[in-house]
């Protein structure tokens, strides 16, 4: 997909066709990242943007040696479909 992903203190964002899709997360300073919510603009759903956001979050967690706690239903669904994410769940 190769969208430009903007990283802020608490979210990853993709802007496409003038709309912003994002994944909200939090790190706790103790080695954990919580994925709270993913929102993909309605007109962009089904185009892999949610997967791109979740993949970016897990790459960030891996690069920063963070265990991941997933609250977001979309992220949970994608973790089930992509077992390569599972090693980071609950691990530090």
BAMARFI-670764 format. One record per atom (N, C-alpha, C): x, y, z. Coordinates in steps of 0.001 Angstrom, whole numbers, plus 500000, padded with zeros to 6 digits. Atoms other than C-alpha are relative to their C-alpha. Example, Ala and Ser with C-alpha at 12.3 -4.5 7.8 and 13.67 -1.06 7.14 Angstrom:
500890498810500000/512300495500507800/500900501200500000/499180498810499940/513670498940507140/499230501090500730/
This chain:
500821498813500000/500000500000500000/500869501257500000/499028498907500015/502904502423500784/499410501385500244/500477498690499583/500909505236502373/501034500616500922/499138499312499058/502809507843504319/499305499988501353/500603500105498676/502167507135507982/500603501058500905/499592498963499064/502330510047510388/499895499429501407/499996500487498622/503264509217513969/499911501195500936/500079498986498959/502135511399516851/500293499295501315/499706500582498693/502568510803520567/499146498766500287/500900501087499619/499588508466520722/499236499378498834/500690500644501107/498547507499517210/500828499997498723/499460500088501348/499571506441513754/498879500442499071/501023499481500902/497735508247510940/500400499777498545/499829500060501449/497316507688507228/498989500962499399/500897499114500726/495891510451505076/499954499546498551/500191500427501388/494463509306501765/498696500607499500/501185499383500606/491989511051499456/499375501052500913/500474498929499135/491745513911501952/499363499539501299/500592500534498775/490606511611504785/501085499377500856/499011500542499071/492510510546507876/499444498749500663/500269501232499263/492473506997509211/501090499901501060/499004500007498920/494256506276512493/499860498783500912/499961501005498951/495234503806515186/500487500714501254/499623499385498727/495290505090518783/500668498965500885/499282500891499105/497792503567521167/500546500787501176/499391499394498824/499431504218524495/501153499111500438/498921500747499374/502763503195525957/500059500440501458/500080499701498574/503118503003529708/501343500265500673/498694499781499393/506857503442530245/500549498789500723/499575501228499344/507087499899531615/500089498838499015/499817501043501002/507491498028528352/498723499503499336/501269500436500580/503869497844527237/499415501055499071/500752499159500928/501903499246524324/498575499452499966/501395500398500102/498099499169524340/499430500616498730/500692499530501196/496241499411521033/498536500173500381/501346499689499512/492993501156521955/498940499999498909/501065499774500974/491183502005518743/500603500207498617/499627499759501389/491501501910514975/498766500519499277/501109499399500752/489341504100512763/500457500208498563/499717499827501426/489401503813508977/498831500761499398/501040499204500648/487514506430506998/499086499086499185/500976500904500611/484326504820505669/500260499759498520/499782500161501445/485140505460502007/501290499260499674/498716500676500222/488557503811502462/500023498583500555/500043501344499406/487444500617504196/500115498933498923/499831501109500929/488358497333502561/501189500154499072/498845499748500861/491548498731501037/501324499689500684/498778500404499315/494044497359503568/500599501042500922/499448498937499157/494504500575505538/500039499584501472/499994500489498614/493517498991508863/501161499056500234/498877500930499877/496028496206508289/501322500755499995/498772499213500050/498691498763507401/500245500714501336/499863499340498705/498027500674510633/500402499010501090/499687501012498984/498096497519512772/501420499474499794/498643500458500288/501257496291511033/501023501026500487/499105498940499546/502908499648511730/500113500004501518/499991500020498535/501903499453515401/500846498842500517/499225501152499543/503371495972515780/501481500150499656/498598499722500327/506573497006513980/500599500965501021/499567499037498994/506849499949516369/500262499282501327/499841500748498750/506347497623519346/501256499130499949/498832500873500129/508974495199518066/501289500813500060/498801499152500025/511522497966517365/500304500598501367/499827499393498683/510976499340520878/499903498995501143/500041501093499008/510885495949522679/498810500115500941/501222499854499222/507292496450523815/499117498770499860/501074500968500063/504737493832524712/498743500742499573/501195499343500534/501358494525523121/498739499437500646/501324500337499493/497913494519524692/499005500595499003/500918499545501048/495122494738522100/498581500079500554/501380499752499577/491773496267523102/499102500153498773/500743499684501216/490645497354519625/499488498744499290/500550501177500687/488275494830517956/500594499767498607/499408500172501333/489683495484514467/501411499446500116/498632500491499816/493259494985515659/499985498543500468/500109501395499536/492212491778517500/499692499079498829/500374500790501175/490619490473514304/501205499806499084/498847500097500892/493730491237512254/501116499145500599/499010500859499340/495993489563514833/499627498528499794/500444501381500224/493891486407514476/500286499540498574/499774500343501406/494278486512510685/501479500025499607/498578499847500311/498009487332510804/500833499545501203/499311500549498828/499805485040513265/501404500557500230/498670499418499799/503111486856512708/499997501079501088/500092499004498936/501833489463515199/499992499373501396/500255500614498698/501134486975517989/501194499930500948/498887500064499065/504691486689519390/500156501232500886/499876498778499202/504458490275520656/498875500163501020/501130499853499078/501162489800522480/500419499583501407/499714500308498612/501770490004526187/501456499706500312/498579500257499760/505538489659525795/500767501304500052/499105498829499958/508290492103526599/501357499580499511/
